[in-house]
Amino acid sequence: MKSNSGITIPINITLGLGAYTAEIRVGSEQLPVQVILDSGSSTLAIKTDKYQPETDQALTSTTYVQGLVYGAGGWFGPVVNTAIQFGNKHSIQLPQAPLALIEDAAATAFQQADGIWGLAYHHLNKAYDTSDFLHQQKPAKSATYPWPFDATNAPTEAKAFKKFLRQFPEHDITPLFTELANEQVTANQFAIITHRSIEYVPKLDMTTQALEQEPLNQGQFVIGYPLPTNPQRSIQVLHDDYYNVNLVSCRVAGFDACPAPPLDEKHRDSFFSNAIIDTGCSFLVLQQKLYDHVISSLQQCHPAYKPIIDDFTQASQQGKAYKNPDLNLDQWPDLFLSFSGADQEVELKLTPDSYWQQHAREPDNWYFMLMPQLPHWPDQTLCGLPLINNYVCVFDRADTERGMIHWLDKA
């Protein structure tokens, strides 16, 4: 049965620390789990410490395996199908949705969350069919759950296991949101409404429950968000892998814009554009030329600004808090990013409280949410929560061939 209205799911940044989690309910027992919402990936993957697959009457196994590698680690495990339910007041259920069970993962891969829900397209949801391998085992196996791999027949480290999987036939799994949109929701779109890029902790010794009740740590994930008739700020999605967009320029209020370099030629077949919109990224990670331009402009605004940023960077690298009672955001300028829209450029604003976050993970601690281009990363800007926080961000996958991203003013 299809739903004709949007389904609103409360989200919270407390468990993810720098990423928002939403509750879904899994299996025949409908056990609640908290999953990170990530538009920069496509896989639904859940740890098995809370959800117990062995007691799930709705579970059916497959011959597929999935695995992802992140900068600081990764995870791998079997693909199964099971019942998944969303929402409370207007709940909907998929009776047999694809799910990866995390057999092994880096301890901090999801912070305190139970897993991850990738909201991107099917090209990022690769699985590997291990049928031949399973048949060769003694005794022969018919599925990847229960888990048939151990140190005697496969690597046990995530990066090595991912390389091991490449010998098997590749198969794209239909992502959960795609399946949800196809089967249950009229509008193939979702909205993210957030306020923070990093956990807000205004007092010492706050419990997890108290942190979750802080309004700034809360947000909304709306499946099938009802759009206004003519959204004013709409950016074209250029490729259906990531939510790829074209960044035109970046500027600090009062200064000329710096043109955004195009993606370098050697990375176009794998990264596709010079920017992505990524709900799973805590920072605005600017291409190096753009970052240098922003820092130079800030330095020209006030000679104290760059030393403040340098002091924060040094404290962060040393794992220390950065507490500066003289940091007055009323004096810092807005930042602007311009993107290619359907007919004209679209300029989006970051306010100072978006790129400087106070009470970040502990009282009075400041966090600077702009980062330079990552080492060995192509000329691509990662537009994470510092940009998204300023708007109702609607991922409209039904508009045009690959979709649009609409940026609506908050009420």
C-alpha positions as semicolon CSV with decimal commas, in nm:
position;residue;x (nm);y (nm);z (nm)
1;M;0,000;0,000;0,000
2;K;0,143;0,335;-0,100
3;S;0,152;0,637;0,129
4;N;0,029;0,968;-0,013
5;S;0,182;1,182;0,259
6;G;0,534;1,237;0,380
7;I;0,668;1,018;0,658
8;T;0,864;1,211;0,920
9;I;1,131;1,025;1,117
10;P;1,303;1,206;1,406
11;I;1,682;1,209;1,374
12;N;1,954;1,291;1,624
13;I;2,328;1,363;1,614
14;T;2,407;1,233;1,964
15;L;2,498;0,873;1,880
16;G;2,676;0,957;1,555
17;L;2,861;1,250;1,720
18;G;2,909;1,413;1,378
19;A;2,637;1,233;1,179
20;Y;2,263;1,200;1,221
21;T;2,092;0,872;1,303
22;A;1,736;0,758;1,239
23;E;1,547;0,468;1,394
24;I;1,429;0,182;1,178
25;R;1,285;-0,148;1,300
26;V;1,430;-0,471;1,169
27;G;1,317;-0,831;1,137
28;S;1,017;-1,028;1,256
29;E;1,063;-0,890;1,607
30;Q;1,081;-0,530;1,473
31;L;1,385;-0,450;1,686
32;P;1,468;-0,076;1,681
33;V;1,816;0,016;1,556
34;Q;1,978;0,354;1,499
35;V;2,141;0,398;1,157
36;I;2,350;0,688;1,025
37;L;2,187;0,870;0,732
38;D;2,449;0,898;0,458
39;S;2,383;1,040;0,111
40;G;2,744;0,956;0,022
41;S;2,683;0,579;0,015
42;S;2,404;0,336;-0,075
43;T;2,425;0,033;0,154
44;L;2,207;-0,050;0,453
45;A;2,437;-0,227;0,700
46;I;2,369;-0,316;1,063
47;K;2,577;-0,459;1,346
48;T;2,444;-0,773;1,510
49;D;2,497;-0,689;1,876
50;K;2,142;-0,548;1,910
51;Y;1,966;-0,707;1,614
52;Q;1,993;-1,086;1,642
53;P;1,951;-1,243;1,296
54;E;1,936;-1,597;1,435
55;T;1,595;-1,521;1,593
56;D;1,456;-1,337;1,290
57;Q;1,167;-1,539;1,142
58;A;1,150;-1,305;0,840
59;L;1,515;-1,347;0,736
60;T;1,608;-1,509;0,406
61;S;1,973;-1,559;0,315
62;T;2,160;-1,498;-0,013
63;T;2,495;-1,584;-0,168
64;Y;2,605;-1,219;-0,166
65;V;2,868;-1,040;0,043
66;Q;2,923;-0,667;0,083
67;G;3,207;-0,463;0,226
68;L;3,309;-0,098;0,242
69;V;3,642;0,059;0,327
70;Y;3,663;0,403;0,486
71;G;3,969;0,615;0,561
72;A;4,015;0,471;0,909
73;G;3,881;0,120;0,852
74;G;3,570;-0,047;0,716
75;W;3,335;-0,342;0,749
76;F;3,217;-0,656;0,566
77;G;2,946;-0,918;0,601
78;P;2,666;-1,122;0,438
79;V;2,363;-0,982;0,254
80;V;2,023;-1,103;0,375
81;N;1,663;-0,997;0,315
82;T;1,423;-0,922;0,598
83;A;1,133;-0,704;0,709
84;I;1,209;-0,336;0,775
85;Q;0,964;-0,084;0,914
86;F;0,985;0,297;0,904
87;G;0,806;0,574;1,089
88;N;0,568;0,572;1,383
89;K;0,241;0,759;1,322
90;H;0,229;0,666;0,951
91;S;0,452;0,358;0,951
92;I;0,527;0,155;0,641
93;Q;0,703;-0,177;0,598
94;L;0,906;-0,355;0,335
95;P;0,860;-0,731;0,393
96;Q;1,187;-0,839;0,224
97;A;1,442;-0,558;0,205
98;P;1,817;-0,606;0,144
99;L;2,043;-0,568;0,446
100;A;2,414;-0,631;0,507
101;L;2,500;-0,783;0,844
102;I;2,827;-0,641;0,971
103;E;3,046;-0,940;1,048
104;D;3,351;-0,730;1,129
105;A;3,410;-0,355;1,147
106;A;3,644;-0,094;1,287
107;A;3,541;-0,017;1,644
108;T;3,465;0,349;1,565
109;A;3,313;0,298;1,219
110;F;2,968;0,416;1,331
111;Q;3,050;0,577;1,667
112;Q;2,761;0,466;1,896
113;A;2,516;0,398;1,613
114;D;2,405;0,048;1,511
115;G;2,490;0,084;1,144
116;I;2,443;0,299;0,836
117;W;2,168;0,373;0,583
118;G;2,314;0,484;0,250
119;L;2,072;0,709;0,061
120;A;2,251;0,729;-0,275
121;Y;2,196;0,529;-0,594
122;H;2,247;0,162;-0,688
123;H;2,596;0,203;-0,841
124;L;2,738;0,247;-0,490
125;N;2,561;-0,061;-0,355
126;K;2,790;-0,329;-0,494
127;A;2,777;-0,686;-0,372
128;Y;2,971;-0,995;-0,475
129;D;2,820;-1,332;-0,559
130;T;3,025;-1,601;-0,380
131;S;2,823;-1,900;-0,510
132;D;3,125;-2,083;-0,654
133;F;3,325;-2,033;-0,336
134;L;3,038;-2,161;-0,122
135;H;2,995;-2,475;-0,334
136;Q;3,365;-2,556;-0,298
137;Q;3,353;-2,560;0,081
138;K;3,351;-2,889;0,269
139;P;3,072;-2,935;0,342
140;A;2,928;-2,714;0,067
141;K;2,740;-2,401;0,175
142;S;2,430;-2,251;0,016
143;A;2,444;-1,897;0,153
144;T;2,669;-1,637;0,318
145;Y;2,457;-1,640;0,633
146;P;2,555;-1,804;0,864
147;W;2,895;-1,650;0,785
148;P;3,118;-1,909;0,606
149;F;3,445;-1,710;0,607
150;D;3,723;-1,725;0,864
151;A;4,100;-1,693;0,884
152;T;4,146;-2,029;0,708
153;N;3,978;-1,925;0,382
154;A;3,972;-1,543;0,366
155;P;4,145;-1,228;0,502
156;T;4,011;-1,092;0,831
157;E;4,100;-0,724;0,784
158;A;3,847;-0,501;0,604
159;K;4,073;-0,361;0,333
160;A;4,222;-0,702;0,252
161;F;3,877;-0,864;0,253
162;K;3,746;-0,601;0,012
163;K;4,032;-0,685;-0,225
164;F;3,957;-1,057;-0,181
165;L;3,596;-0,999;-0,291
166;R;3,698;-0,860;-0,630
167;Q;3,756;-1,211;-0,765
168;F;3,381;-1,281;-0,748
169;P;3,108;-1,161;-0,989
170;E;2,981;-0,814;-0,907
171;H;2,611;-0,741;-0,857
172;D;2,432;-0,417;-0,768
173;I;2,184;-0,446;-0,482
174;T;1,876;-0,221;-0,501
175;P;1,931;0,042;-0,229
176;L;1,677;0,057;0,050
177;F;1,547;0,405;-0,035
178;T;1,509;0,313;-0,402
179;E;1,310;0,006;-0,306
180;L;1,108;0,209;-0,056
181;A;1,030;0,473;-0,320
182;N;0,936;0,211;-0,580
183;E;0,708;0,013;-0,353
184;Q;0,570;0,238;-0,083
185;V;0,612;0,612;-0,122
186;T;0,445;0,824;-0,391
187;A;0,717;1,089;-0,409
188;N;1,070;0,970;-0,483
189;Q;1,232;1,230;-0,260
190;F;1,347;1,290;0,093
191;A;1,440;1,591;0,304
192;I;1,702;1,640;0,574
193;I;1,646;1,910;0,837
194;T;1,941;1,958;1,074
195;H;2,094;2,221;1,303
196;R;2,440;2,098;1,395
197;S;2,747;1,940;1,240
198;I;2,880;1,800;1,564
199;E;2,723;1,692;1,893
200;Y;2,601;1,983;2,110
201;V;2,709;1,941;2,475
202;P;2,631;2,255;2,679
203;K;2,686;2,104;3,027
204;L;2,922;1,861;3,195
205;D;2,825;1,500;3,265
206;M;2,514;1,495;3,046
207;T;2,357;1,154;2,989
208;T;2,288;1,024;2,640
209;Q;1,917;1,074;2,702
210;A;1,970;1,436;2,808
211;L;2,184;1,503;2,500
212;E;1,921;1,353;2,271
213;Q;1,662;1,588;2,420
214;E;1,865;1,898;2,333
215;P;1,680;2,065;2,040
216;L;2,005;2,148;1,860
217;N;2,095;1,777;1,850
218;Q;1,762;1,690;1,688
219;G;1,638;1,704;1,332
220;Q;1,399;1,545;1,085
221;F;1,423;1,299;0,797
222;V;1,112;1,327;0,580
223;I;1,042;1,056;0,323
224;G;0,824;1,197;0,043
225;Y;0,871;1,561;0,145
226;P;0,595;1,784;-0,004
227;L;0,766;2,048;-0,221
228;P;0,641;2,402;-0,284
229;T;0,518;2,470;-0,638
230;N;0,829;2,656;-0,754
231;P;1,137;2,593;-0,537
232;Q;1,364;2,897;-0,565
233;R;1,703;2,730;-0,517
234;S;1,747;2,406;-0,712
235;I;2,077;2,242;-0,804
236;Q;2,110;1,982;-1,076
237;V;2,236;1,636;-0,986
238;L;2,487;1,543;-1,256
239;H;2,543;1,173;-1,196
240;D;2,352;0,891;-1,030
241;D;2,637;0,754;-0,822
242;Y;2,686;1,010;-0,551
243;Y;2,471;1,323;-0,540
244;N;2,717;1,491;-0,776
245;V;2,679;1,863;-0,845
246;N;2,882;2,134;-1,017
247;L;3,035;2,389;-0,782
248;V;3,092;2,717;-0,968
249;S;3,264;2,933;-0,707
250;C;3,318;3,013;-0,341
251;R;3,339;3,350;-0,170
252;V;3,351;3,524;0,167
253;A;3,104;3,811;0,213
254;G;3,266;4,135;0,096
255;F;3,527;3,963;-0,126
256;D;3,544;3,844;-0,484
257;A;3,449;3,486;-0,562
258;C;3,711;3,223;-0,638
259;P;3,618;3,000;-0,935
260;A;3,600;2,631;-0,840
261;P;3,850;2,421;-1,039
262;P;3,695;2,145;-1,250
263;L;3,754;1,785;-1,151
264;D;4,087;1,668;-1,286
265;E;4,062;1,454;-1,598
266;K;4,200;1,132;-1,450
267;H;3,925;1,120;-1,184
268;R;3,621;1,201;-1,402
269;D;3,529;0,838;-1,463
270;S;3,516;0,760;-1,090
271;F;3,429;1,087;-0,910
272;F;3,222;1,251;-1,189
273;S;3,206;1,615;-1,071
274;N;3,386;1,874;-0,859
275;A;3,141;1,856;-0,565
276;I;2,898;1,622;-0,387
277;I;2,624;1,683;-0,129
278;D;2,700;1,447;0,159
279;T;2,478;1,418;0,469
280;G;2,729;1,178;0,625
281;C;3,011;1,435;0,624
282;S;3,052;1,654;0,935
283;F;3,260;1,917;0,754
284;L;3,264;2,139;0,450
285;V;3,575;1,995;0,287
286;L;3,685;2,257;0,033
287;Q;3,907;2,190;-0,266
288;Q;4,252;2,325;-0,173
289;K;4,242;2,640;-0,389
290;L;3,900;2,731;-0,250
291;Y;4,007;2,664;0,109
292;D;4,315;2,883;0,069
293;H;4,098;3,159;-0,080
294;V;3,855;3,145;0,214
295;I;4,134;3,156;0,473
296;S;4,303;3,446;0,288
297;S;3,974;3,639;0,277
298;L;3,912;3,576;0,647
299;Q;4,262;3,701;0,725
300;Q;4,188;4,019;0,533
301;C;3,863;4,060;0,729
302;H;4,055;4,065;1,055
303;P;4,421;3,982;1,125
304;A;4,320;3,774;1,431
305;Y;4,105;3,529;1,235
306;K;4,377;3,311;1,084
307;P;4,567;3,276;1,416
308;I;4,239;3,168;1,577
309;I;4,192;2,901;1,309
310;D;4,558;2,795;1,344
311;D;4,519;2,765;1,723
312;F;4,210;2,548;1,680
313;T;4,387;2,328;1,425
314;Q;4,683;2,274;1,656
315;A;4,457;2,190;1,952
316;S;4,252;1,949;1,739
317;Q;4,561;1,770;1,608
318;Q;4,677;1,724;1,966
319;G;4,337;1,592;2,074
320;K;4,275;1,893;2,297
321;A;3,971;2,115;2,344
322;Y;3,977;2,465;2,197
323;K;3,816;2,710;2,440
324;N;3,826;3,073;2,332
325;P;3,597;3,308;2,532
326;D;3,676;3,594;2,290
327;L;3,544;3,415;1,980
328;N;3,252;3,637;1,877
329;L;3,060;3,499;1,580
330;D;2,877;3,829;1,528
331;Q;3,201;3,962;1,382
332;W;3,268;3,675;1,139
333;P;3,137;3,693;0,780
334;D;2,902;3,465;0,591
335;L;3,040;3,226;0,330
336;F;2,874;3,160;-0,007
337;L;2,891;2,866;-0,249
338;S;2,752;2,897;-0,602
339;F;2,630;2,589;-0,794
340;S;2,489;2,515;-1,137
341;G;2,111;2,512;-1,133
342;A;1,865;2,419;-1,405
343;D;1,865;2,765;-1,565
344;Q;2,099;2,981;-1,359
345;E;2,356;2,971;-1,082
346;V;2,230;2,909;-0,730
347;E;2,412;3,072;-0,439
348;L;2,388;2,915;-0,094
349;K;2,494;3,073;0,235
350;L;2,683;2,939;0,537
351;T;2,645;3,149;0,848
352;P;2,932;3,177;1,100
353;D;2,756;2,945;1,346
354;S;2,758;2,682;1,068
355;Y;3,135;2,685;1,019
356;W;3,217;2,750;1,388
357;Q;3,035;2,517;1,631
358;Q;3,026;2,603;2,002
359;H;2,983;2,346;2,283
360;A;3,116;2,084;2,044
361;R;3,132;1,748;2,227
362;E;3,202;1,930;2,554
363;P;3,102;2,261;2,715
364;D;3,269;2,578;2,577
365;N;3,467;2,382;2,318
366;W;3,480;2,536;1,969
367;Y;3,514;2,340;1,646
368;F;3,602;2,487;1,305
369;M;3,398;2,297;1,048
370;L;3,591;2,390;0,732
371;M;3,861;2,152;0,612
372;P;4,108;2,164;0,323
373;Q;4,111;1,902;0,050
374;L;4,190;1,557;0,184
375;P;4,532;1,403;0,107
376;H;4,529;1,203;-0,218
377;W;4,170;1,318;-0,286
378;P;4,080;1,466;-0,627
379;D;3,975;1,829;-0,679
380;Q;3,634;1,773;-0,527
381;T;3,451;1,965;-0,253
382;L;3,249;1,762;-0,001
383;C;2,945;1,968;0,095
384;G;2,851;1,823;0,431
385;L;2,641;1,932;0,727
386;P;2,781;2,289;0,763
387;L;2,603;2,376;0,436
388;I;2,299;2,153;0,487
389;N;2,228;2,298;0,834
390;N;2,127;2,634;0,684
391;Y;1,833;2,496;0,482
392;V;1,567;2,232;0,444
393;C;1,764;2,015;0,201
394;V;1,539;1,816;-0,032
395;F;1,687;1,538;-0,246
396;D;1,433;1,521;-0,530
397;R;1,522;1,205;-0,721
398;A;1,207;1,219;-0,935
399;D;1,286;1,557;-1,095
400;T;1,470;1,518;-1,429
401;E;1,678;1,214;-1,526
402;R;1,911;1,217;-1,225
403;G;1,731;1,452;-0,991
404;M;1,757;1,792;-0,829
405;I;1,848;1,910;-0,481
406;H;1,625;2,189;-0,354
407;W;1,732;2,427;-0,077
408;L;1,432;2,567;0,107
409;D;1,434;2,834;0,377
410;K;1,363;2,701;0,725
411;A;1,032;2,811;0,873
